[in-house]
């Protein structure tokens, strides 16, 4: 089954090269499965690396870039969509994808995760939401969410809506609905 997977990740040039390599690995693996990659449409850092690797491996890419970031647009995208503002960009990225996959990132990535997570909880979609976390980058964030659960601010259903995995293969299998909840965090 050919899926489209939206990858949330960093556009910061300050990230360690291992994260750029992780993004490249994801892009290559998405293409190897015959899937379409949806990204934030920028040509820099992890965001540029995931899309370039997907294309280099024969995959199709859709870049959704905010009009305010057009100067950083991935003009090599098979399809480049310009969204009016960051909120419209996030919405379009989610709309274009069958599954949502977050790689390590900063505030923008967390914003994308929480928007997709909240949208899932209010019934706007039922897409898999997966955190690819080989080195526990999201550990503190997930610990905070678990604490919010213990305090009654987050439901168990909400907590279970996100899957944390360690490998690219597990991330893509989870996106495809092939891993049971017990194999994730």
N, CA, C and O of each residue as an XYZ file, in Angstrom:
740
protein
N       0.838     -1.180      0.000
C       0.000      0.000      0.000
C       0.883      1.244      0.000
O       1.750      1.387      0.863
N       0.678      2.122     -0.936
C       1.477      3.345     -1.033
C       0.903      4.410     -0.108
O      -0.215      4.888     -0.301
N       1.683      4.767      0.889
C       1.270      5.778      1.850
C       1.971      7.091      1.559
O       2.952      7.143      0.818
N       1.455      8.129      2.146
C       2.199      9.386      2.216
C       2.463      9.629      3.690
O       1.560      9.540      4.522
N       3.708      9.934      4.001
C       4.096     10.160      5.391
C       4.664     11.567      5.514
O       5.557     11.966      4.766
N       4.127     12.302      6.468
C       4.620     13.640      6.769
C       5.709     13.512      7.811
O       5.505     12.899      8.859
N       6.870     14.088      7.527
C       7.980     14.062      8.464
C       8.180     15.460      9.034
O       8.460     16.414      8.308
N       8.031     15.557     10.343
C       8.333     16.781     11.070
C       9.787     16.668     11.539
O      10.175     15.654     12.120
N      10.591     17.707     11.289
C      11.976     17.689     11.747
C      12.561     19.088     11.696
O      11.903     20.039     11.276
N      13.786     19.194     12.124
C      14.441     20.480     12.292
C      14.887     21.097     10.967
O      15.247     20.410     10.012
N      14.844     22.429     10.961
C      15.432     23.181      9.858
C      16.630     23.989     10.349
O      17.132     24.864      9.644
N      17.081     23.686     11.561
C      18.220     24.405     12.147
C      19.536     23.873     11.605
O      19.764     22.663     11.583
N      20.396     24.775     11.170
C      21.718     24.378     10.696
C      22.681     24.067     11.841
O      23.811     23.642     11.602
N      22.244     24.276     13.074
C      23.108     24.049     14.230
C      23.050     22.621     14.752
O      23.795     22.284     15.673
N      22.194     21.772     14.199
C      22.055     20.416     14.726
C      23.271     19.571     14.368
O      23.939     19.807     13.362
N      23.538     18.594     15.206
C      24.635     17.657     14.996
C      24.397     16.879     13.696
O      23.256     16.587     13.338
N      25.468     16.554     13.012
C      25.391     15.844     11.730
C      24.684     14.496     11.843
O      24.130     14.014     10.855
N      24.689     13.876     13.024
C      24.014     12.571     13.160
C      22.512     12.698     12.918
O      21.882     11.753     12.442
N      21.934     13.853     13.240
C      20.511     14.052     13.007
C      20.214     14.257     11.522
O      19.172     13.832     11.024
N      21.127     14.901     10.835
C      20.983     15.048      9.383
C      21.068     13.669      8.734
O      20.307     13.363      7.816
N      21.993     12.839      9.211
C      22.102     11.461      8.692
C      20.834     10.661      8.979
O      20.390      9.881      8.137
N      20.250     10.850     10.162
C      18.994     10.178     10.495
C      17.897     10.599      9.508
O      17.136      9.761      9.026
N      17.823     11.885      9.217
C      16.836     12.373      8.257
C      17.064     11.753      6.877
O      16.111     11.372      6.198
N      18.311     11.655      6.474
C      18.623     11.020      5.187
C      18.185      9.555      5.184
O      17.627      9.068      4.201
N      18.441      8.867      6.278
C      18.038      7.462      6.390
C      16.517      7.321      6.271
O      16.020      6.409      5.612
N      15.797      8.222      6.908
C      14.333      8.190      6.830
C      13.870      8.449      5.398
O      13.012      7.731      4.885
N      14.428      9.460      4.756
C      14.039      9.764      3.376
C      14.280      8.589      2.444
O      13.429      8.264      1.616
N      15.427      7.958      2.576
C      15.758      6.793      1.752
C      14.789      5.645      2.020
O      14.336      4.982      1.087
N      14.477      5.412      3.281
C      13.578      4.309      3.654
C      12.143      4.568      3.197
O      11.451      3.640      2.779
N      11.695      5.807      3.271
C      10.350      6.154      2.785
C      10.263      5.854      1.284
O       9.295      5.252      0.820
N      11.269      6.274      0.544
C      11.283      6.018     -0.909
C      11.352      4.531     -1.214
O      10.703      4.060     -2.149
N      12.135      3.783     -0.433
C      12.273      2.340     -0.664
C      10.946      1.615     -0.511
O      10.731      0.572     -1.129
N      10.060      2.158      0.306
C       8.741      1.550      0.482
C       7.741      2.023     -0.570
O       6.592      1.581     -0.584
N       8.175      2.912     -1.440
C       7.291      3.427     -2.484
C       6.319      4.478     -1.970
O       5.304      4.754     -2.609
N       6.622      5.060     -0.832
C       5.751      6.058     -0.214
C       6.113      7.459     -0.689
O       7.207      7.690     -1.203
N       5.199      8.371     -0.514
C       5.434      9.792     -0.781
C       5.830     10.467      0.519
O       5.240     10.208      1.568
N       6.822     11.325      0.447
C       7.277     12.092      1.600
C       6.657     13.484      1.554
O       6.743     14.179      0.541
N       6.038     13.879      2.648
C       5.528     15.236      2.819
C       6.416     15.896      3.861
O       6.688     15.318      4.913
N       6.869     17.112      3.563
C       7.742     17.804      4.517
C       7.367     19.275      4.591
O       6.462     19.745      3.903
N       8.088     19.982      5.443
C       7.871     21.415      5.632
C       8.384     22.277      4.505
O       8.322     23.503      4.587
N       8.886     21.664      3.461
C       9.187     22.373      2.226
C      10.403     23.275      2.221
O      10.541     24.118      1.335
N      11.290     23.115      3.195
C      12.513     23.914      3.207
C      13.687     23.052      2.753
O      13.665     21.832      2.914
N      14.699     23.678      2.195
C      15.843     22.945      1.647
C      16.995     22.823      2.628
O      18.070     22.366      2.240
N      16.819     23.208      3.868
C      17.915     23.290      4.826
C      17.886     22.165      5.861
O      16.838     21.575      6.127
N      19.040     21.883      6.431
C      19.223     20.981      7.564
C      18.506     19.643      7.368
O      18.517     19.077      6.275
N      17.886     19.148      8.435
C      17.217     17.854      8.395
C      16.068     17.857      7.393
O      15.834     16.868      6.698
N      15.352     18.983      7.328
C      14.203     19.063      6.436
C      14.633     18.904      4.975
O      13.997     18.184      4.206
N      15.703     19.574      4.610
C      16.213     19.423      3.252
C      16.791     18.045      3.008
O      16.635     17.481      1.925
N      17.467     17.495      4.027
C      18.115     16.192      3.886
C      17.112     15.067      3.683
O      17.339     14.181      2.858
N      15.999     15.087      4.428
C      15.015     14.009      4.306
C      14.411     14.000      2.898
O      14.222     12.939      2.303
N      14.115     15.182      2.376
C      13.503     15.265      1.045
C      14.505     14.914     -0.055
O      14.173     14.179     -0.985
N      15.724     15.432      0.046
C      16.740     15.138     -0.967
C      17.042     13.644     -1.012
O      17.196     13.071     -2.091
N      17.125     13.014      0.160
C      17.403     11.573      0.201
C      16.256     10.774     -0.402
O      16.486      9.794     -1.111
N      15.024     11.185     -0.124
C      13.873     10.490     -0.710
C      13.915     10.575     -2.231
O      13.714      9.575     -2.919
N      14.175     11.768     -2.753
C      14.241     11.924     -4.213
C      15.405     11.136     -4.804
O      15.262     10.512     -5.855
N      16.559     11.161     -4.130
C      17.732     10.435     -4.624
C      17.469      8.936     -4.705
O      18.065      8.233     -5.521
N      16.566      8.453     -3.846
C      16.215      7.027     -3.841
C      14.998      6.734     -4.718
O      14.465      5.625     -4.690
N      14.562      7.716     -5.490
C      13.463      7.510     -6.429
C      12.092      7.826     -5.882
O      11.092      7.523     -6.532
N      12.011      8.429     -4.697
C      10.724      8.744     -4.090
C      10.162     10.078     -4.544
O      10.860     10.920     -5.108
N       8.886     10.236     -4.280
C       8.182     11.483     -4.574
C       8.138     12.343     -3.321
O       7.989     11.822     -2.216
N       8.266     13.658     -3.486
C       8.234     14.567     -2.349
C       7.230     15.687     -2.577
O       7.068     16.207     -3.681
N       6.571     16.028     -1.489
C       5.661     17.172     -1.465
C       6.184     18.100     -0.377
O       6.273     17.710      0.787
N       6.525     19.313     -0.749
C       6.981     20.299      0.210
C       5.884     21.313      0.460
O       5.336     21.886     -0.482
N       5.559     21.538      1.728
C       4.549     22.529      2.102
C       5.305     23.635      2.842
O       5.705     23.448      3.991
N       5.496     24.754      2.208
C       6.295     25.825      2.794
C       5.407     27.029      3.101
O       4.489     27.350      2.346
N       5.693     27.677      4.203
C       4.980     28.902      4.556
C       5.449     30.023      3.642
O       6.617     30.072      3.256
N       4.536     30.920      3.299
C       4.905     32.054      2.453
C       6.015     32.890      3.078
O       6.784     33.526      2.358
N       6.112     32.901      4.401
C       7.165     33.658      5.073
C       8.532     32.989      4.960
O       9.555     33.617      5.237
N       8.556     31.729      4.559
C       9.816     30.988      4.433
C      10.128     30.625      2.983
O      10.948     29.745      2.724
N       9.490     31.287      2.061
C       9.649     30.972      0.645
C      11.106     31.071      0.194
O      11.522     30.350     -0.712
N      11.874     31.948      0.810
C      13.290     32.091      0.461
C      14.102     30.835      0.810
O      15.223     30.671      0.329
N      13.542     29.952      1.644
C      14.208     28.704      2.014
C      13.547     27.486      1.358
O      13.829     26.348      1.733
N      12.680     27.724      0.394
C      11.886     26.644     -0.202
C      12.746     25.610     -0.914
O      13.756     25.934     -1.539
N      12.318     24.361     -0.799
C      12.939     23.230     -1.492
C      12.374     23.193     -2.907
O      11.397     22.497     -3.180
N      12.987     23.932     -3.778
C      12.487     24.093     -5.152
C      12.630     22.811     -5.975
O      12.126     22.736     -7.096
N      13.315     21.801     -5.423
C      13.425     20.518     -6.111
C      12.269     19.577     -5.778
O      12.186     18.481     -6.334
N      11.378     19.990     -4.879
C      10.217     19.151     -4.526
C       9.451     18.782     -5.786
O       9.335     19.582     -6.715
N       8.933     17.564     -5.807
C       8.098     17.166     -6.938
C       6.838     18.023     -6.999
O       6.318     18.326     -8.073
N       6.368     18.401     -5.822
C       5.241     19.338     -5.730
C       5.519     20.260     -4.552
O       5.672     19.803     -3.420
N       5.582     21.553     -4.820
C       5.819     22.550     -3.782
C       4.547     23.361     -3.611
O       4.044     23.961     -4.561
N       4.030     23.372     -2.384
C       2.806     24.105     -2.059
C       3.186     25.250     -1.124
O       3.898     25.047     -0.140
N       2.714     26.442     -1.434
C       2.960     27.596     -0.584
C       1.703     27.850      0.239
O       0.621     28.080     -0.301
N       1.871     27.803      1.562
C       0.743     28.010      2.484
C       0.839     29.416      3.071
O       1.927     29.966      3.240
N      -0.302     29.967      3.369
C      -0.349     31.310      3.947
C      -0.211     31.207      5.467
O      -1.197     31.037      6.184
N       1.025     31.312      5.938
C       1.296     31.268      7.368
C       1.603     29.867      7.865
O       1.363     28.867      7.190
N       2.147     29.839      9.081
C       2.590     28.576      9.673
C       1.424     27.668     10.056
O       1.530     26.450      9.915
N       0.332     28.223     10.530
C      -0.819     27.380     10.898
C      -1.378     26.674      9.680
O      -1.689     25.484      9.735
N      -1.506     27.399      8.584
C      -2.009     26.795      7.344
C      -1.024     25.740      6.835
O      -1.430     24.712      6.292
N       0.257     26.000      7.014
C       1.276     25.032      6.602
C       1.117     23.727      7.373
O       1.100     22.652      6.774
N       1.001     23.814      8.701
C       0.833     22.603      9.518
C      -0.428     21.847      9.107
O      -0.409     20.623      8.974
N      -1.506     22.569      8.909
C      -2.761     21.921      8.536
C      -2.622     21.192      7.203
O      -3.078     20.058      7.057
N      -1.999     21.840      6.249
C      -1.841     21.240      4.927
C      -0.918     20.019      4.983
O      -1.170     19.015      4.316
N       0.154     20.110      5.783
C       1.060     18.966      5.923
C       0.305     17.754      6.452
O       0.463     16.643      5.945
N      -0.513     17.976      7.469
C      -1.299     16.871      8.039
C      -2.329     16.355      7.046
O      -2.531     15.146      6.925
N      -2.974     17.264      6.342
C      -3.995     16.870      5.370
C      -3.424     16.013      4.244
O      -4.097     15.111      3.745
N      -2.201     16.288      3.848
C      -1.561     15.594      2.716
C      -1.068     14.196      3.068
O      -0.738     13.414      2.175
N      -1.015     13.870      4.367
C      -0.351     12.639      4.800
C      -1.317     11.608      5.368
O      -2.380     11.939      5.893
N      -0.913     10.349      5.245
C      -1.632      9.235      5.862
C      -1.088      8.923      7.254
O      -1.778      8.325      8.079
N       0.160      9.336      7.509
C       0.814      9.100      8.798
C       1.736     10.275      9.083
O       2.190     10.968      8.173
N       2.004     10.484     10.381
C       2.805     11.625     10.824
C       3.985     11.104     11.631
O       3.809     10.360     12.596
N       5.183     11.498     11.233
C       6.412     10.998     11.832
C       7.288     12.173     12.238
O       7.652     13.001     11.403
N       7.622     12.244     13.514
C       8.484     13.315     14.006
C       9.873     12.770     14.292
O      10.032     11.750     14.962
N      10.869     13.464     13.775
C      12.262     13.216     14.098
C      12.664     14.218     15.168
O      11.924     15.171     15.417
N      13.818     14.032     15.812
C      14.249     15.013     16.795
C      14.226     16.423     16.201
O      14.599     16.642     15.049
N      13.783     17.356     17.014
C      13.697     18.738     16.564
C      13.504     19.670     17.737
O      13.576     19.262     18.896
N      13.261     20.915     17.422
C      13.116     21.943     18.437
C      11.683     22.407     18.604
O      10.751     21.605     18.540
N      11.511     23.691     18.817
C      10.194     24.250     19.104
C       9.208     24.043     17.967
O       8.053     23.690     18.203
N       9.654     24.261     16.731
C       8.753     24.075     15.594
C       8.280     22.644     15.474
O       7.106     22.394     15.201
N       9.183     21.705     15.675
C       8.814     20.289     15.625
C       7.841     19.956     16.743
O       6.859     19.248     16.523
N       8.109     20.464     17.944
C       7.182     20.221     19.065
C       5.818     20.838     18.784
O       4.790     20.248     19.115
N       5.801     22.005     18.183
C       4.535     22.641     17.813
C       3.765     21.749     16.839
O       2.555     21.572     16.981
N       4.456     21.195     15.861
C       3.813     20.310     14.891
C       3.293     19.042     15.571
O       2.185     18.592     15.282
N       4.086     18.472     16.467
C       3.660     17.272     17.194
C       2.401     17.566     17.997
O       1.414     16.836     17.897
N       2.429     18.628     18.792
C       1.289     18.922     19.656
C       0.046     19.307     18.863
O      -1.070     18.978     19.266
N       0.223     19.995     17.748
C      -0.941     20.304     16.917
C      -1.565     19.024     16.366
O      -2.780     18.839     16.437
N      -0.727     18.142     15.816
C      -1.235     16.884     15.265
C      -1.841     16.012     16.364
O      -2.858     15.354     16.145
N      -1.223     16.007     17.534
C      -1.695     15.213     18.672
C      -3.053     15.722     19.128
O      -3.974     14.933     19.337
N      -3.183     17.021     19.284
C      -4.458     17.612     19.712
C      -5.541     17.374     18.670
O      -6.672     17.030     19.012
N      -5.197     17.556     17.407
C      -6.167     17.305     16.333
C      -6.646     15.858     16.361
O      -7.824     15.582     16.135
N      -5.738     14.951     16.638
C      -6.131     13.539     16.736
C      -7.083     13.324     17.906
O      -8.065     12.592     17.784
N      -6.797     13.955     19.032
C      -7.619     13.748     20.225
C      -9.021     14.328     20.085
O      -9.955     13.832     20.715
N      -9.187     15.369     19.270
C     -10.526     15.943     19.078
C     -11.245     15.320     17.887
O     -12.333     15.757     17.512
N     -10.627     14.288     17.290
C     -11.294     13.547     16.226
C     -11.120     14.108     14.829
O     -11.819     13.691     13.906
N     -10.197     15.052     14.655
C      -9.981     15.615     13.319
C      -9.297     14.617     12.386
O      -9.440     14.705     11.167
N      -8.562     13.674     12.956
C      -7.940     12.600     12.179
C      -7.647     11.423     13.102
O      -7.706     11.544     14.326
N      -7.330     10.284     12.494
C      -6.959      9.091     13.262
C      -5.627      8.539     12.754
O      -5.367      7.339     12.846
N      -4.793      9.421     12.220
C      -3.525      9.010     11.620
C      -2.515      8.615     12.695
O      -2.505      9.184     13.787
N      -1.667      7.637     12.377
C      -0.595      7.317     13.308
C       0.291      8.537     13.533
O       0.596      9.275     12.597
N       0.697      8.738     14.774
C       1.620      9.815     15.147
C       2.789      9.151     15.854
O       2.636      8.604     16.946
N       3.952      9.200     15.229
C       5.114      8.433     15.653
C       6.291      9.364     15.924
O       6.577     10.268     15.138
N       6.964      9.132     17.040
C       8.185      9.859     17.364
C       9.360      8.922     17.160
O       9.505      7.942     17.891
N      10.200      9.209     16.178
C      11.420      8.437     15.965
C      12.476      9.031     16.891
O      12.916     10.165     16.703
N      12.869      8.263     17.879
C      13.654      8.791     18.994
C      14.803      7.856     19.365
O      14.757      7.215     20.415
N      15.840      7.767     18.517
C      16.906      6.811     18.784
C      17.745      7.122     20.021
O      18.383      6.224     20.571
N      17.754      8.377     20.465
C      18.609      8.720     21.605
C      17.858      9.435     22.729
O      18.447     10.220     23.472
N      16.566      9.162     22.851
C      15.712      9.693     23.910
C      15.598     11.219     23.891
O      15.461     11.850     24.939
N      15.656     11.799     22.712
C      15.481     13.237     22.543
C      14.154     13.714     23.129
O      14.088     14.783     23.735
N      13.107     12.926     22.948
C      11.776     13.304     23.419
C      11.468     12.792     24.822
O      10.344     12.952     25.297
N      12.440     12.182     25.493
C      12.212     11.600     26.812
C      11.665     12.595     27.824
O      10.703     12.292     28.531
N      12.261     13.770     27.903
C      11.800     14.786     28.847
C      10.398     15.263     28.534
O       9.580     15.452     29.434
N      10.124     15.458     27.261
C       8.794     15.889     26.824
C       7.744     14.841     27.175
O       6.683     15.167     27.708
N       8.045     13.589     26.875
C       7.098     12.519     27.173
C       6.963     12.299     28.677
O       5.895     11.927     29.164
N       8.046     12.531     29.403
C       7.969     12.471     30.865
C       7.029     13.540     31.408
O       6.246     13.279     32.322
N       7.107     14.744     30.844
C       6.204     15.821     31.249
C       4.750     15.444     30.951
O       3.865     15.672     31.776
N       4.508     14.867     29.772
C       3.152     14.458     29.415
C       2.664     13.363     30.367
O       1.509     13.383     30.794
N       3.533     12.414     30.698
C       3.153     11.355     31.646
C       2.838     11.955     33.017
O       1.907     11.506     33.687
N       3.598     12.957     33.438
C       3.314     13.630     34.697
C       1.973     14.371     34.620
O       1.192     14.355     35.572
N       1.718     15.012     33.494
C       0.418     15.678     33.312
C      -0.709     14.658     33.358
O      -1.794     14.959     33.853
N      -0.466     13.459     32.851
C      -1.446     12.370     32.940
C      -1.681     12.000     34.404
O      -2.823     11.852     34.838
N      -0.602     11.853     35.151
C      -0.724     11.480     36.568
C      -1.486     12.542     37.368
O      -2.127     12.225     38.370
N      -1.415     13.788     36.928
C      -2.108     14.888     37.607
C      -3.529     15.105     37.089
O      -4.250     15.977     37.575
N      -3.924     14.303     36.096
C      -5.284     14.385     35.589
C      -5.494     15.338     34.420
O      -6.632     15.558     34.004
N      -4.418     15.909     33.883
C      -4.546     16.860     32.782
C      -4.594     16.195     31.410
O      -5.038     16.810     30.440
N      -4.148     14.965     31.321
C      -4.085     14.234     30.057
C      -4.704     12.865     30.295
O      -4.438     12.230     31.315
N      -5.524     12.411     29.365
C      -6.145     11.101     29.502
C      -5.178      9.996     29.070
O      -4.213     10.246     28.349
N      -5.451      8.791     29.518
C      -4.646      7.642     29.093
C      -4.772      7.457     27.581
O      -3.797      7.120     26.909
N      -5.965      7.676     27.055
C      -6.198      7.582     25.609
C      -5.314      8.568     24.854
O      -4.751      8.227     23.814
N      -5.190      9.771     25.367
C      -4.333     10.780     24.730
C      -2.871     10.359     24.786
O      -2.139     10.487     23.804
N      -2.458      9.862     25.925
C      -1.078      9.426     26.100
C      -0.741      8.301     25.126
O       0.360      8.257     24.576
N      -1.679      7.407     24.919
C      -1.450      6.252     24.046
C      -1.521      6.590     22.556
O      -1.198      5.750     21.716
N      -1.935      7.799     22.227
C      -2.108      8.176     20.820
C      -0.784      8.430     20.102
O      -0.750      8.497     18.873
N       0.292      8.570     20.850
C       1.610      8.805     20.267
C       2.494      7.607     20.550
O       2.502      7.079     21.663
N       3.235      7.179     19.546
C       4.143      6.036     19.689
C       5.577      6.521     19.586
O       5.929      7.234     18.647
N       6.389      6.146     20.531
C       7.812      6.444     20.513
C       8.548      5.175     20.119
O       8.351      4.126     20.733
N       9.398      5.261     19.097
C      10.184      4.113     18.633
C      11.634      4.540     18.467
O      11.943      5.731     18.429
N      12.511      3.563     18.370
C      13.954      3.842     18.332
C      14.590      3.712     16.956
O      15.638      4.308     16.708
N      13.976      2.943     16.051
C      14.619      2.694     14.754
C      13.755      3.187     13.602
O      12.539      3.333     13.729
N      14.405      3.437     12.494
C      13.692      3.878     11.292
C      12.702      2.810     10.845
O      11.565      3.126     10.493
N      13.122      1.553     10.857
C      12.222      0.472     10.439
C      10.977      0.419     11.325
O       9.860      0.304     10.822
N      11.169      0.505     12.642
C      10.014      0.500     13.549
C       9.132      1.724     13.325
O       7.908      1.629     13.403
N       9.742      2.861     13.051
C       8.958      4.082     12.802
C       8.064      3.911     11.582
O       6.879      4.242     11.625
N       8.627      3.396     10.497
C       7.833      3.241      9.281
C       6.815      2.119      9.415
O       5.706      2.225      8.890
N       7.175      1.048     10.109
C       6.191     -0.004     10.364
C       5.027      0.534     11.194
O       3.872      0.190     10.945
N       5.332      1.372     12.173
C       4.280      1.961     13.000
C       3.417      2.905     12.172
O       2.197      2.933     12.336
N       4.032      3.671     11.293
C       3.269      4.540     10.388
C       2.300      3.725      9.541
O       1.197      4.176      9.231
N       2.724      2.521      9.171
C       1.890      1.650      8.351
C       0.907      0.834      9.195
O       0.129      0.047      8.655
N       0.940      1.022     10.512
C       0.016      0.305     11.379
C       0.409     -1.119     11.651
O      -0.456     -1.949     11.931
N       1.702     -1.434     11.578
C       2.152     -2.819     11.722
C       2.726     -3.161     13.088
O       3.026     -4.329     13.337
N       2.892     -2.195     13.981
C       3.433     -2.503     15.300
C       2.370     -2.358     16.355
O       1.670     -1.346     16.387
N       2.229     -3.343     17.222
C       1.271     -3.194     18.334
C       1.789     -2.158     19.334
O       2.993     -1.909     19.403
N       0.903     -1.570     20.088
C       1.256     -0.536     21.066
C       2.298     -1.027     22.054
O       3.111     -0.234     22.529
N       2.295     -2.312     22.375
C       3.214     -2.837     23.386
C       4.681     -2.746     22.958
O       5.560     -2.840     23.814
N       4.976     -2.568     21.681
C       6.373     -2.497     21.242
C       6.923     -1.092     21.320
O       8.099     -0.874     21.027
N       6.104     -0.136     21.706
C       6.562      1.242     21.810
C       6.558      1.665     23.251
O       6.193      0.890     24.135
N       6.959      2.885     23.493
C       7.056      3.404     24.853
C       5.751      3.395     25.564
O       5.676      3.805     26.722
